[in-house]
Amino acid sequence: MEHFDADILILGAGGAGLRAAIAAAEAAPEMTIALVSKVYPMRSHTVAAEGGSAGVVRPNDSLDNHFNDTVEGGDWLCEQDVVDYFVGHCTREMIQLEHWGCPWSRLPDGHVNVRKFGGMKIERTWFAADRSGFHILHTLFQTSTKYPQIRRFDEFFCVDLIVDDGRVQGAVVLSMASGEFTAITARAVVIATGGAGRVFRQNTNGGIVTGDGMALAYRHGVPLRDMEFVQYHPTCLPGTGILITEGCRGEGALLVNKDNYRYLQDYGLGPVTPEPRNKFMELGPRDRLSQAFWHEERKGRTVTTPQGEAVLLDLRHLGRAKLQERLPLICELAQHFAGIDAATTPIPVRPAVHYTMGGILVDINTASPLPGLFAAGECSSVGIHGANRLGSNSLAELTVFGRVAGEQAAAFARQAPAAKAGDPAKAAEAKALALLQSHGGGERHAALRVEMAVSMEKGCGIYRLGDEMLETCNTLATLKQRYQALTLEDRSRAWNTDWISAIELGFQLEVAEAMAHAALARKESRGAHQRLDGFEARDDVNFLSHSLAHYQDDAAPRISTMPVKITRSPPGQRAYGALGEQLEAARKETTHA
Amino acid sequence: MPETRSDKTIELRVLRYCPSKDAEPSFQSFQVHYTDDMSVLQGLQQIKAELDGSLAFRWSCRMAVCGSCGMMVNGAPMLACNTFLRELAPGPVTLEPLQNFPIERDLIVTVGDFVKKIESIYPYIMPRQPKTVEQGTYLQTPAEMQEYASFADCINCMLCYAACPQFGANPDFIGPGAMALLQRYNGDSRDGGQQARLDQIRGEDGVWSCTAVGLCSEVCPKQVDPANAVNQNKSKSALDFFLSRLRTENVT
């Protein structure tokens, strides 16, 4: 096994990992930063984010507004001190990206423009047409090449963390091209490996979004928090799940059912106005819109496509010129993947899994309970999303908490003793090699992956039932057993993607189990976790708390709870549309009284 | 994963090469069931999941934005994810790794040299007028953005390198993608690093190696038009050469 000694190791080179690397390089120029990614950084899934990133800039907006939208959007399951820190640092991160070259869309006078987004009271979403994530990622990647102390390990796959003496001391990584292992030692480690949406069947995520970092931390005893909260994005292409950005609705797109009826008015989001107003109708939050689709489908009011049921996203009234300016990627995707000219024909869309609200438990400084281990971005649960993330808060999160993670890791590394690889590294290599050489029962991992994804969709979908969740838990337990008897078809070392996929599936099964068990244990409905078996209401008496999933060897996860930090926004009724407006007015009156 | 299997099949002839087993690459044929909405990538995924788990290819976003899945489809560089089997029916369809690059395995080629080229042209803002975050954003009008916007859309898929005869003949040629990125920064009103970048492309592997074939722009899946970037830099490089002569003469 090769050995590379770094000061800081960052796993994952998407938006959060790159931002962390740059922050660490600036905070501690003398340190060597190993940046590991299983793909070249510009392939990371940040690339597929479309709509934009939040940051208060309008004179009629305020940090309080962003705070309130976020906490209410999260159905009061957010860490409010963390949300305060977050909203207070979004805008400076957006400006920083601008200085680094991010081509934010502009107003005619040259100032940065912002667009409307779901659940946001005032326009505050910075956007680069509808390729915001793409431009953020490429800007961060290209900027990161300025720093020679960032040593990239592109197309290296992490098989395990090195944990010894009660702290993390590095990781064992596999060169995908050669199949050889390297132990990277480091006094601080940042996990920034993204989400886990691929544990579901229909999803917007790239193939690489397999929850690797979550599972790595989890297996070493770090709890995964709030894993039951999985976001369905309401507007995706049926079949493939390709994302059709919320930015469409931010620009004025309408959602109609098969009768050309703006059905969202039937689900507490009205009244109807010709163009959707902020926090009304099409600009409601993602959980509510996905739930409305579920009901429409059961009422038989959806359109049938060869890829399944759908509603229609109508962009025609925006006109071709505006579509080309603001939503060029959407036009391209609709054309290529649905054969539709968005300027003349509505796009069939339906919900698909998009985002994992939960993740690796970290505090406001991105530190996990395992000394030396930090996490940022979608893989983490720093506490800003609660039970439902608002669109445009995740790209902002990457930058705000990516920077924190880089700085905190540098500070930690400065005072930590030297790291060593030792026996844990050898054990990690041996375990990965055992999988490569195992002769099991002849089963292909691809079959297990499909069964997992179908079961997750059935048990942990938009609406959930106790017995279906239980069935999913049982299926996952069986799949984990069958996983032990896998047979790989490919036993070579160079570019063995059969092997890599099998290790990924092992990660996915852990994460899926954490999701399903946390969901089963939450006997209430909140945000993206909605039950139909007697627990239809939010229950603040018993469940105003985070869930924690704890890994247990050869057993199902143990689920415990942890209190939510509420600083200044007591739990209230969560409403949008006209009722939301009334409640907000009432709240204001109380505050002023 | 289709729930009901389509009756329609198409033959995919895939170039296989495993360095530990094969002396040289050879074709292997697979019959794939397909529907009209299926991409070449989905065909490959079907092979990997059901017929041969050892087949190696890169992919991720499957929506033509991550740039991973470039390959030669019937001899032309394409993204597998937005090339559809229905358009290639009745087949057979020949799939090979991107040409002009060394093959590592099956459809996977070496990307590292391309990334080094990108890194060599200083792909970041060298501020014309440094500003702190507290001073806010730079102003940049939509017209100023247009100067570089299309070049910023490059997804680094390398199809242009596979199409470029000059790169095929000389792997050290800086190539269309890196030239587009150079122009992305040199055309940005916030940037002051033009001279440093032009100095990078003056040599024999630089901008003058291009023989203006223009295939790079034809195969680009994102209308980046790298040929235009190359042309702009040829005139800038010529002017730069002339000015540098003047500067030298003035000094002496």
Boltz contact constraints between the chains, C-beta under 6 A:
constraints:
  - contact:
      token1: [A, 42]
      token2: [B, 156]
      max_distance: 6.0
  - contact:
      token1: [A, 43]
      token2: [B, 60]
      max_distance: 6.0
  - contact:
      token1: [A, 43]
      token2: [B, 66]
      max_distance: 6.0
  - contact:
      token1: [A, 43]
      token2: [B, 68]
      max_distance: 6.0
  - contact:
      token1: [A, 47]
      token2: [B, 65]
      max_distance: 6.0
  - contact:
      token1: [A, 47]
      token2: [B, 66]
      max_distance: 6.0
  - contact:
      token1: [A, 48]
      token2: [B, 61]
      max_distance: 6.0
  - contact:
      token1: [A, 48]
      token2: [B, 65]
      max_distance: 6.0
  - contact:
      token1: [A, 92]
      token2: [B, 133]
      max_distance: 6.0
  - contact:
      token1: [A, 95]
      token2: [B, 133]
      max_distance: 6.0
  - contact:
      token1: [A, 95]
      token2: [B, 137]
      max_distance: 6.0
  - contact:
      token1: [A, 96]
      token2: [B, 133]
      max_distance: 6.0
  - contact:
      token1: [A, 98]
      token2: [B, 137]
      max_distance: 6.0
  - contact:
      token1: [A, 100]
      token2: [B, 125]
      max_distance: 6.0
  - contact:
      token1: [A, 101]
      token2: [B, 125]
      max_distance: 6.0
  - contact:
      token1: [A, 103]
      token2: [B, 152]
      max_distance: 6.0
  - contact:
      token1: [A, 106]
      token2: [B, 140]
      max_distance: 6.0
  - contact:
      token1: [A, 106]
      token2: [B, 142]
      max_distance: 6.0
  - contact:
      token1: [A, 110]
      token2: [B, 139]
      max_distance: 6.0
  - contact:
      token1: [A, 110]
      token2: [B, 140]
      max_distance: 6.0
  - contact:
      token1: [A, 110]
      token2: [B, 141]
      max_distance: 6.0
  - contact:
      token1: [A, 112]
      token2: [B, 137]
      max_distance: 6.0
  - contact:
      token1: [A, 134]
      token2: [B, 65]
      max_distance: 6.0
  - contact:
      token1: [A, 142]
      token2: [B, 123]
      max_distance: 6.0
  - contact:
      token1: [A, 142]
      token2: [B, 124]
      max_distance: 6.0
  - contact:
      token1: [A, 143]
      token2: [B, 124]
      max_distance: 6.0
  - contact:
      token1: [A, 145]
      token2: [B, 119]
      max_distance: 6.0
  - contact:
      token1: [A, 146]
      token2: [B, 124]
      max_distance: 6.0
  - contact:
      token1: [A, 177]
      token2: [B, 104]
      max_distance: 6.0
  - contact:
      token1: [A, 206]
      token2: [B, 60]
      max_distance: 6.0
  - contact:
      token1: [A, 206]
      token2: [B, 61]
      max_distance: 6.0
  - contact:
      token1: [A, 207]
      token2: [B, 59]
      max_distance: 6.0
  - contact:
      token1: [A, 207]
      token2: [B, 60]
      max_distance: 6.0
  - contact:
      token1: [A, 208]
      token2: [B, 60]
      max_distance: 6.0
  - contact:
      token1: [A, 242]
      token2: [B, 63]
      max_distance: 6.0
  - contact:
      token1: [A, 336]
      token2: [B, 82]
      max_distance: 6.0
  - contact:
      token1: [A, 446]
      token2: [B, 49]
      max_distance: 6.0
  - contact:
      token1: [A, 450]
      token2: [B, 1]
      max_distance: 6.0
  - contact:
      token1: [A, 489]
      token2: [B, 53]
      max_distance: 6.0
  - contact:
      token1: [A, 489]
      token2: [B, 54]
      max_distance: 6.0
  - contact:
      token1: [A, 490]
      token2: [B, 53]
      max_distance: 6.0
  - contact:
      token1: [A, 490]
      token2: [B, 54]
      max_distance: 6.0
  - contact:
      token1: [A, 492]
      token2: [B, 18]
      max_distance: 6.0
  - contact:
      token1: [A, 492]
      token2: [B, 20]
      max_distance: 6.0
  - contact:
      token1: [A, 494]
      token2: [B, 19]
      max_distance: 6.0
  - contact:
      token1: [A, 494]
      token2: [B, 105]
      max_distance: 6.0
  - contact:
      token1: [A, 495]
      token2: [B, 56]
      max_distance: 6.0
  - contact:
      token1: [A, 495]
      token2: [B, 104]
      max_distance: 6.0
  - contact:
      token1: [A, 495]
      token2: [B, 105]
      max_distance: 6.0
  - contact:
      token1: [A, 495]
      token2: [B, 108]
      max_distance: 6.0
  - contact:
      token1: [A, 497]
      token2: [B, 56]
      max_distance: 6.0
  - contact:
      token1: [A, 498]
      token2: [B, 53]
      max_distance: 6.0
  - contact:
      token1: [A, 498]
      token2: [B, 54]
      max_distance: 6.0
